[in-house]
Amino acid sequence: MTALVIARRFCGPPGSGNGGYVCGRIAAHLDGHAEVTLRLPPPLETPMTIERAGAGSVRVLAGSSLVAEGTRLPTGPAMELPEPVTVPEARAAGARCRLRVFPAEHPFPSCFVCGPDRAPGDGLRILVGKVAGQDHRSADAWYPDEQLADARGYVRPEFVWAALDCSGGIGALADIALDGPPFVLGRMTVRQITPVKAGEPHVVVGWRLACDGRKVSAGSAVFTAAGQPAGIARATWIRLAQGGYQAPGADVSGRAAGRSTARP
């Protein structure tokens, strides 16, 4: 068994870890491509246990509560990549993201990845907006900070997972129901194609694959400035039931303060 602790800095919704970051941390225990399913909001600053659940799979527990399950996959998500977006196009699209223009509408403004309340260098501040002339793709430019890198200067995989997480969600939800409870990550499958070099410009793209009631399937990708794909993800986002967001941790029975009328 191995311990896993999510630092408070890497929050998503209040009181719990950013889904993509947490999934990336779990995937590190599964050699190769991986799919991770979140069963409960991952608690912050709380030791969780990673148990081997068979060949190529793990379970993550907080006490006796199942937080997540991960499975090693022979290949990554099977889906077609969109055409790359240039860095200037992505920068302009990100500037138009409604959660950047109207930050009060963000359901989780302190999110490590897409939270507008996070200072540059503290959060990733990736907020994809619709690409001009294209209703099906949203993008933003990303300049990964060197503090996210390993000794070789490559962005650590958990931060690539994180970047792919919120970009897919925001891109997929760009024109879905502007009121009601927010969406959160339920499942994520990632294939990293090439290393992501810290300090260099990249483009993150998100788009919707399908919508089925409270479930939305999202695609996302990271491209280099030259348009080469570096990572691809498929994710399932789930709209919370009316009533809030339950996060295990210090107050297991409590509900973290989500904005039920916020726009995803």
C-alpha positions as CSV (number, residue, x, y, z in Angstrom):
1,M,0.0,0.0,0.0
2,T,1.1,3.6,-0.8
3,A,0.0,6.9,0.8
4,L,-1.3,9.7,-1.3
5,V,-1.8,13.3,0.1
6,I,-3.2,16.1,-2.0
7,A,-1.8,19.5,-1.0
8,R,-4.3,22.3,-0.5
9,R,-2.8,24.3,-3.3
10,F,-4.1,21.7,-5.8
11,C,-7.8,22.2,-5.0
12,G,-10.6,22.1,-7.5
13,P,-14.0,22.6,-5.9
14,P,-13.7,23.9,-2.3
15,G,-12.3,21.4,0.1
16,S,-11.3,18.8,-2.5
17,G,-8.6,18.2,-5.1
18,N,-8.6,19.2,-8.7
19,G,-9.9,16.1,-10.5
20,G,-7.3,16.1,-13.3
21,Y,-4.4,16.6,-11.0
22,V,-5.6,13.9,-8.6
23,C,-6.2,11.5,-11.5
24,G,-2.7,12.2,-12.8
25,R,-1.2,11.4,-9.4
26,I,-3.1,8.1,-9.3
27,A,-2.1,7.3,-12.9
28,A,1.6,7.6,-11.9
29,H,1.0,4.2,-10.1
30,L,-0.1,2.7,-13.4
31,D,2.6,2.3,-16.0
32,G,1.5,3.5,-19.4
33,H,-1.9,5.0,-20.4
34,A,-4.5,5.1,-17.7
35,E,-8.2,5.7,-17.0
36,V,-9.2,7.0,-13.5
37,T,-12.7,7.1,-12.1
38,L,-13.5,9.4,-9.2
39,R,-16.0,7.9,-6.8
40,L,-15.9,10.7,-4.2
41,P,-14.4,14.2,-4.1
42,P,-10.7,13.7,-3.2
43,P,-10.0,15.2,0.2
44,L,-7.2,17.7,0.8
45,E,-4.3,17.3,3.2
46,T,-5.7,13.9,4.1
47,P,-3.7,10.7,3.8
48,M,-5.3,8.3,1.3
49,T,-4.2,4.7,0.7
50,I,-3.5,3.4,-2.8
51,E,-4.1,-0.4,-3.0
52,R,-3.2,-2.7,-5.8
53,A,-6.5,-4.2,-6.9
54,G,-5.1,-6.7,-9.4
55,A,-2.9,-6.6,-12.5
56,G,-2.9,-3.0,-13.8
57,S,-5.4,-1.5,-11.4
58,V,-5.5,0.4,-8.1
59,R,-8.1,1.6,-5.6
60,V,-7.7,4.8,-3.6
61,L,-9.2,4.9,-0.1
62,A,-9.8,7.6,2.5
63,G,-10.3,5.5,5.5
64,S,-12.9,3.0,4.4
65,S,-14.3,5.2,1.7
66,L,-13.5,4.5,-1.9
67,V,-12.3,7.7,-3.5
68,A,-11.1,6.6,-6.9
69,E,-10.2,3.6,-9.1
70,G,-7.5,3.5,-11.7
71,T,-6.8,1.1,-14.6
72,R,-3.9,0.8,-16.9
73,L,-4.9,0.7,-20.6
74,P,-3.0,-0.6,-23.6
75,T,-3.8,2.5,-25.5
76,G,-5.1,6.0,-24.8
77,P,-8.6,7.4,-25.7
78,A,-9.7,6.4,-29.2
79,M,-10.9,9.6,-30.8
80,E,-10.0,11.9,-33.6
81,L,-7.9,14.9,-32.8
82,P,-9.0,18.3,-34.1
83,E,-6.9,20.5,-36.2
84,P,-4.3,22.5,-34.1
85,V,-4.9,26.1,-33.1
86,T,-2.1,28.6,-33.4
87,V,-0.8,30.2,-30.2
88,P,-2.1,33.7,-31.2
89,E,-5.6,32.2,-32.0
90,A,-5.6,30.4,-28.7
91,R,-4.5,33.4,-26.7
92,A,-7.4,35.5,-28.3
93,A,-9.9,32.7,-27.6
94,G,-8.8,32.4,-24.0
95,A,-9.2,36.1,-23.5
96,R,-12.9,35.7,-24.6
97,C,-13.6,32.9,-22.1
98,R,-16.7,33.9,-20.3
99,L,-15.3,32.7,-17.0
100,R,-12.3,35.1,-17.5
101,V,-14.5,38.0,-18.6
102,F,-17.1,37.4,-15.8
103,P,-15.1,35.7,-13.1
104,A,-17.9,35.9,-10.6
105,E,-19.8,33.3,-12.7
106,H,-17.1,30.7,-12.1
107,P,-18.4,27.9,-9.9
108,F,-15.0,27.1,-8.3
109,P,-12.9,30.3,-8.7
110,S,-10.0,29.0,-6.6
111,C,-9.5,25.9,-8.8
112,F,-5.8,25.3,-9.3
113,V,-6.2,24.8,-13.1
114,C,-8.9,27.3,-14.2
115,G,-9.6,29.4,-11.2
116,P,-9.5,33.2,-12.0
117,D,-8.8,33.9,-8.4
118,R,-5.4,32.2,-8.5
119,A,-2.3,34.3,-9.0
120,P,-0.1,33.8,-12.0
121,G,2.5,31.2,-11.1
122,D,0.3,29.7,-8.3
123,G,-2.5,28.3,-10.5
124,L,-2.4,27.3,-14.1
125,R,-5.0,29.9,-15.1
126,I,-6.1,27.9,-18.2
127,L,-9.5,29.2,-19.3
128,V,-10.4,28.1,-22.8
129,G,-12.7,30.2,-24.9
130,K,-14.4,29.6,-28.3
131,V,-12.0,29.8,-31.2
132,A,-13.0,32.6,-33.7
133,G,-15.3,31.2,-36.4
134,Q,-15.5,27.7,-34.8
135,D,-18.4,26.8,-32.5
136,H,-17.0,23.3,-31.7
137,R,-13.6,24.1,-30.3
138,S,-12.4,26.2,-27.4
139,A,-8.7,27.0,-26.7
140,D,-6.2,28.9,-24.6
141,A,-2.5,29.4,-24.7
142,W,-0.5,27.8,-22.0
143,Y,3.1,28.7,-20.9
144,P,3.9,25.9,-18.3
145,D,5.9,27.4,-15.4
146,E,9.3,25.8,-14.8
147,Q,8.2,25.0,-11.2
148,L,5.9,22.3,-12.7
149,A,8.9,20.5,-14.4
150,D,11.1,17.6,-13.5
151,A,14.9,17.8,-13.5
152,R,14.9,17.4,-17.4
153,G,12.6,20.5,-17.8
154,Y,9.5,18.4,-18.7
155,V,6.2,19.2,-17.1
156,R,5.3,16.4,-14.7
157,P,2.5,14.2,-16.0
158,E,0.0,15.1,-13.2
159,F,0.1,18.7,-14.4
160,V,-0.5,17.6,-18.0
161,W,-3.5,15.7,-16.7
162,A,-4.6,18.8,-14.9
163,A,-4.3,21.0,-17.9
164,L,-6.4,18.5,-20.0
165,D,-9.0,18.3,-17.3
166,C,-10.6,21.8,-17.0
167,S,-10.0,22.7,-20.7
168,G,-12.1,19.7,-21.7
169,G,-14.8,20.5,-19.2
170,I,-15.1,24.2,-20.0
171,G,-14.9,23.6,-23.8
172,A,-17.6,20.9,-23.6
173,L,-19.9,23.1,-21.4
174,A,-19.4,26.3,-23.3
175,D,-23.1,26.5,-24.4
176,I,-24.8,24.2,-22.0
177,A,-27.4,25.4,-19.4
178,L,-26.2,28.5,-17.8
179,D,-28.0,27.9,-14.5
180,G,-28.3,25.1,-12.0
181,P,-25.6,23.1,-10.2
182,P,-22.1,22.9,-11.7
183,F,-20.4,20.0,-13.3
184,V,-17.5,18.0,-11.9
185,L,-15.1,15.5,-13.3
186,G,-16.2,11.8,-13.0
187,R,-13.8,9.9,-15.2
188,M,-10.7,10.7,-17.2
189,T,-8.6,8.8,-19.7
190,V,-5.3,10.3,-20.9
191,R,-2.5,9.5,-23.4
192,Q,0.6,11.6,-23.2
193,I,2.2,11.5,-26.7
194,T,5.3,13.6,-26.1
195,P,6.9,15.4,-23.2
196,V,5.6,19.0,-22.5
197,K,8.5,21.4,-22.2
198,A,8.2,23.9,-19.4
199,G,8.6,27.6,-20.4
200,E,7.6,27.0,-24.0
201,P,4.2,28.1,-25.5
202,H,1.6,25.4,-25.9
203,V,-2.1,25.4,-26.9
204,V,-4.8,23.6,-24.9
205,V,-8.0,22.7,-26.7
206,G,-11.3,21.4,-25.4
207,W,-14.5,20.3,-27.1
208,R,-17.7,18.4,-26.5
209,L,-18.1,14.8,-27.7
210,A,-21.6,13.9,-26.4
211,C,-24.3,15.0,-24.0
212,D,-26.6,12.6,-22.1
213,G,-28.7,14.2,-19.4
214,R,-26.5,15.1,-16.5
215,K,-23.4,13.5,-18.2
216,V,-21.3,15.3,-20.8
217,S,-18.3,13.7,-22.6
218,A,-15.4,16.0,-23.3
219,G,-12.3,15.8,-25.4
220,S,-9.2,17.8,-24.8
221,A,-5.6,18.0,-26.2
222,V,-2.4,19.8,-25.6
223,F,-0.4,20.9,-28.7
224,T,3.0,22.4,-29.1
225,A,3.4,25.8,-30.7
226,A,4.3,24.0,-33.9
227,G,0.9,22.2,-33.8
228,Q,2.3,18.8,-32.7
229,P,0.0,16.9,-30.3
230,A,1.6,16.3,-26.9
231,G,-1.4,14.8,-25.0
232,I,-5.0,13.8,-25.5
233,A,-7.8,13.1,-23.0
234,R,-11.4,11.9,-22.9
235,A,-13.5,12.7,-19.9
236,T,-16.9,12.3,-18.4
237,W,-18.3,15.3,-16.6
238,I,-21.4,15.0,-14.3
239,R,-23.7,17.7,-13.2
240,L,-24.2,17.7,-9.5
241,A,-27.6,17.0,-8.0
242,Q,-29.3,20.0,-6.5
243,G,-28.0,20.5,-3.0
244,G,-24.2,21.0,-3.1
245,Y,-20.9,19.2,-3.2
246,Q,-20.0,16.6,-0.6
247,A,-16.3,16.4,0.1
248,P,-14.7,13.8,2.4
249,G,-12.1,15.1,4.8
250,A,-12.2,17.0,8.0
251,D,-15.9,17.3,7.9
252,V,-17.0,14.1,6.1
253,S,-20.7,14.8,6.6
254,G,-20.6,18.4,5.5
255,R,-21.0,20.0,2.1
256,A,-18.4,22.3,0.6
257,A,-19.6,25.7,-0.4
258,G,-20.3,25.4,-4.1
259,R,-22.3,28.1,-6.0
260,S,-25.4,26.2,-7.1
261,T,-26.3,28.9,-9.5
262,A,-22.9,29.3,-11.0
263,R,-22.2,28.7,-14.7
264,P,-19.9,25.9,-15.6
